[in-house]
């Protein structure tokens, strides 16, 4: 997987693409074909994300990826990524963890098998415009992929997002 700060990618991705790149890395790891994304495919997913509109539960019009490369609809992004890789798997965000490592699951995900996530997008604090940097990790918090060339993982964990992969 490429780094988010690769000059090939737009500024939005360079500055804030860590969540997107961590999701894409999760899909690569889980792909049955052991296929990796090309730079063009990364851009395809990004452009699909910033252009696909949906209505959220409050009736607001949104896109899968919004300002500053904020991933609003991670399950849809992962579905598009798996589709590009020729996989029938799905990655579902099932909850989050707080800075103390305590997991909280979405109501629908409180039952097995969803309350046993295989991946965490760990968040580390950073200074500046963005509040955190995401990396792909396993449930024991071992970093599997860091989308940035900077080392933010030497800081305390701020929290994270829990993912379960199903299907295939």
Secondary structure, DSSP 8 states (H G I E B T S, - for coil): ---TT-TTS-HHHHHH-HHHHHHHHHHHHH-TT-----HHHHHHHHHHHHH-EEE-TTS-EEESEEGGGEES-HHHHHHHHHHHTT---EEEEEEEE-TT--EEE-GGGSSTTTTS-SEEEEEEE-SSSSSEEEEEEETT--EEEE-SSS--TTS-EEEEEEEEEE--
